Amino acid sequence: MLEMLFEQLNVLGRQLEVCCQSPMTGFFRNGYCHTCPQDAGSHTVCARMTDEFLQFSLSKGNDLITPNPAFGFPGLKAGDRWCLCVSRWVEAHKAGVAPPVYLAATNMAALEMVDLATLEQMALDCY
């Protein structure tokens, strides 16, 4: 399984880059937007949080703001990078509040729900 994680590519077809290690993000909490069949939410979009998106997520029942020390979760603030569920990012995009993304750290698996052109329009990094 571990080998599978390191073979995953980004949406550009290159080696997946780290999203964030402070706070530690990703389904595996290894800093990468790696995914696997057990990752039902597909935490594959590396995004820079905005206040608008954090409030949107909270309104949908996913509180990313409040710290949860029992799980080592410090809570997020605008400017933090985080691996988001692709479906939530798409939902936020349709609502006009999607946070910008880092293509190099966004897993190719995200392309199952969103096209590259849409991600490129929201990209903070360009290639």
N, C-alpha and C positions, 0 to 999 in steps of 0.2 A: 504493500500500500504506500509506503513512504516513497519508493521510487516513482510511483505514479504522480505524486505531488510535484516532484521536481521536473517532470516532463511536460507539465502544462504550459501552454502558450498564451500570450496576450492576444488582444483583438487584432493586432498587426501581424500576427503569425511569428512573433519572436518570443524569446524566453520571457516568462512572466517576471516582472520586477516587483520588488517589495512595495507594499502600499503604505504601511505605517507600523512602527514597532513601539511608538510611545504616543498614544496608548496602543497596546498590542491588539491587532485586529485580525480578522479572518475567521472562518468557520473553525479552523484548527488553532486559532490564536498563536499563529506563527509569523504574523506580519504580512502574509500574502493572501490574495483572494483565491486561494486554492479551493477546489470543490471535489465532491465525491457523491456517489449515489445517496448517502445518508444525509447530505446537505439539502434537505427538502426546500429550503428557501433560496438556494443557489446564491450564496454570498459572493458574487463575482464582479461587482462594479466598484472600483476604487474611486471614491468621490471625496471632495473637500466640502465639509459640512458648512451649511449656511443657517442662519437663524430661521429663515423661512422654511427650509426643509425640516429642521428639527421640530418646529412647531407643527408642521404638516404630519410628520411621523407620529408625534404625540397625539394628534387629533385622530389618528387611525389606530390608536391603542398600543403603539410601540414607543415607549419612553426611552429615548437615547440620551436624555439630558441628565436624569437623576442618577447619581452614583449608586452602585450596588456593590459594596465592599465584599460581601459574601462570595461574589463571583469574580472579584478582582476587577470590576468595571468602574472606572473613575467618572463616568458620565462624559458626554461630548459637548463641545462648544463650537461655535463658528470658527472655521480655520483648521479644525482637526481633520485628518484623513481617516477614512473608515471603509471597510468592505461592506457594501449594501447588498441586500437582496435585489436581484435584477427586477423582479416584479414590482417592488416598491418604488424603485427608481423610475420605471416606466410609468407607473401610476402618478408619481410626482411630476414627471415630464408632461403628461397630459393635462395636469392641473396648473402647469406653468411655474412650478417651484422646485424642479429637479436641480440638485447641486451639480456643479461642474465636475468633470471626471478626468482621471489620468489614464490615458489609453495604454501606456506601457505596463501599468499595474492592473488593468482590467482583464479578467480572464476571458479567453475566447468563447467559453461556454455561455457568456452573456449574449452572444449573437444569436442564440436560439430564441430570444425574446425581443431583441432590439437590433436594428440594423446599424452597421458601422457608420453610415452617413449621419445618423442621428447622434451617435456618440461623438463623432468628430465635431459636430456643431457645438457640443458642450465641453470640448476638450481644453484642458489647461496646458497640455503638452502637445506638440505638433511634430509630425514626421514627414 
